[in-house]
């Protein structure tokens, strides 16, 4: 267990945190002393499991069902956090959906569905964070290496994640007078429960590779010679959430083991 308790007394909400990177961030914050609100859209069992793990660390936790693409649901979620915990200090917008599609087959409805979660949803989270967050807080949005690394059949998703990077810079200006920082995390090649299925689509011929071959191919993207783990991303989120990051805002943090170097 970490002896770093620099988030003690802070309250955090992480959207899309019933599994994967979001769950890892939630647990990292809890280890550092924060009370944490878990958000999910469908898997209540997974969300409650994360809540139980957090409570076992001696801090408060609750799970809230909300679809971030729905403005009123996001509003209600933040109202619940503020009512139950009494404050809000950290908001991590981690919800997102991935998309691959042939150029000639993508429909307007496909684009709308991706942007509803990946762009509108992140804006709604920031909007409610501005409403409820204490001064000197932290807002984190989520982009992806896909925003800067060309991948076939991935244009819609890449565009949605590039939009978030631009949004981050503008929101940093909006939040700045309250000494609230706004930053963006752009992860790449991270091993989650969807890692093998999704990673195969990033690699030419990946659909014919074994999980081990996919792992080996993606490891070559990074000078460090390995794919990322969810804890790698959670560690960066904890750094941004902490008191030593007060002079960092409007930035996109590339968390990809050097697969992309800004």
Order of alpha helices (4+ residues) and beta strands (2+ residues): beta-alpha-beta-alpha-beta-alpha-beta-alpha-alpha-beta-alpha-beta-beta-alpha-alpha-beta-alpha-beta
